[in-house]
Amino acid sequence: MSHRTDLSPETLAVHAGVDKHEFLPAVPPIFQTSTFAFKSAEHGAALFAGEGKGYIYSRMGNPTTEAAEMSVAALEGGAKALACGSGMAAIHTILATLLRQGDHMVCSEAVYGPTCTLIGKIMPKWGIESTMVDTSNFEAVKEAMRPNTKVVYIETPCNPTLVIADLEAIGNLAHDRGALVVVDNTFMSPLLQQPFRWGADYVIHSLTKFLNGHADVVGGMIVVKDEAQYPPVRRMLNHLGGVLPPFESFLVHRGIKTLSVRMAKHCQNAQKIAEHLEAHPHIEWVLYPGLKSHPQYELAKKQMSGSGAVISFGLKGGLEAGRAMMNAVKLCLLAVSLGGVETLIQHPASMTHASMGAEARRQAHITDGLVRISVGIESVDDIIADLDQALEEAAAQTMSVERERHPAVT
Ligand code: LCS
């Protein structure tokens, strides 16, 4: 598995992973098979011994899955990649590879809810402790490091608070202390941020989001920087078993071909919507890395080449108004997930980040009033019209509830 490094990301998105097959198809075929026949007993034994080229069993490798893996590895500038059955399977697999009983990890405090639950509640059962910190605060990361810290796990921008960690500074710190850096690059995709350039050792993705981009696959990816990092992760994935099946691999590889045009449109739409919301009379606050008001706006410009599709905001009427707004949208889908072509709106405290528990949410500044949208690639005017009518409806409803509670209010 190797790829050219002289090509631009737009070109790699279209071509990487398209190996030349004997019939020269423009698109790699779907090897919808669980197992592969050996030419002889000796051939089978050689493949099991890791000698020679060939496939054994689709949990241990499949050509269609490999095509998707090569594509993401090329885009991230990594050596190899391993496709997993979900983003969570990718996170579990990489942490199980890198950590053992008695180890400690430092983790961004605002991460996708189930990531927080895996690291904060499940891994301690296996003797692996963690400290959750605000990774946008370098001093806090430094303070959280212990002699047995083996992994620093970063989501940047964080889900859903969109705070941004300085990948270069944290990478240097972690390496000085003998720890490895794992970056969840889901919110950016390799088109907008390449963590290996800033010192990351492993990059993971939920393929479910921008990489596949069409809301029809659940998948994950682990990308390794150097070839030598691959075998232990491969062995762990083979044994944990959370692999991506061939058909899903095909869909992901197909989705990636349009990643560059989708990301450009996502960013363009989201910037306009973030600016619109920031100026809207019913909106209390907006967080989006492309707004000058974002606390790490300068850092975002340094390590990201676009601001992404996710915007978090709060309404003046708080949680009640946010709920009313989500119930009033007509074009946007009231649904979790992000990074697909359609605009989605959801409420992290009661949905994606419910499993973390109230205390972890409070620490991570995931307030009850926070509403998150993932901006799709529809006409931006249509999205804005839908958000505006939903905000008006929410304001009218909140006002009438106030009137019922306090009849004196006019
Ligand atoms: N990492 C990030 C940053 C995520 O946002 C998600 C899922 C995952 C990992 C896990 O990936 P999965 O297993 O779902 O493929 N985020 C979701 C979200 O914000 N809404 O629904 C899923």
Residues whose N, C-alpha, C, O or C-beta is under 5 A from the ligand:
A	BS01	LCS	S86 G87 M88 Y112 N159 D184 T186 S206 T208 G219 V336 S337 L338 T352
